[in-house]
Amino acid sequence: MDYSYDIKVSLPKSSPPIDGYPVIYILDGNSYFQFAQDVVRLQSKNEPKTLVNEAIVVGIGHQEKDKEASKRRFYDFTAPAEEYVYPDRLKGFDIGNHGGAQSFLDFIELELKPEIEGRYTINKEKQALFGHSLSGLFTLWTLFTKQNAFQTYLALSPSIWWNDHEILTYMEQFLNQLKEYEKRHLFVAVGECERFMVDDAIQVVNKLKEDQQAHVECEFYCAPEENHASVVPTVMSRVIRFASKY
């Protein structure tokens, strides 16, 4: 891949368990790696009460700043499509190219994960992917298109609205395919003040719960009084605790 990501890794201080450390991959790492690292580091010290175990945390961030980083996010976190439908709030904005999700997932699967697995003692059966907003959309897309990539998926305020809700089509394809994989685990959260994004998330979760015994076990949380910007620091402990269960 002709692009360099900003990769940060946080390691537990204790010796690895026999089956290796769990790994949590944090998308938008420039914004959220520190939150996740601190939750794991502080709360794993008292695992019996916090229910948070030690884990390797890997942040995947972009090199660009501000508007250029935003453009790269729209590229990395959206699926390829023949055409794109934009909501009115995006019209007139330069959001760059789209449709790079497969290339980004290939980077994670073929470059980053092998590097992490080669350097550290990890448990390949306990790996989680975290994303918020557009990267939350990518988290859902990865679950629906390559569910074996991770065991646990953590999607906060996912941009389900993108391209006229195309992720719902991916979800239907996921639910209709042969069940040739172990059950996956999904945590979805939104802030109470996120208006239409709350309704979108509930729609996805309710559809998955109809058939979750066969496909995916999911949990939903709506954070009271929180908005799109505040939901991540508010909910991160709950997110990590969910990941620690599996």
Summary of the structure (lengths in Angstrom):
residues: 246
radius of gyration: 17.2
end to end distance: 31.4
largest distance: 54.2
contacts: 798
relative contact order: 0.15
helix: 46%
strand: 20%
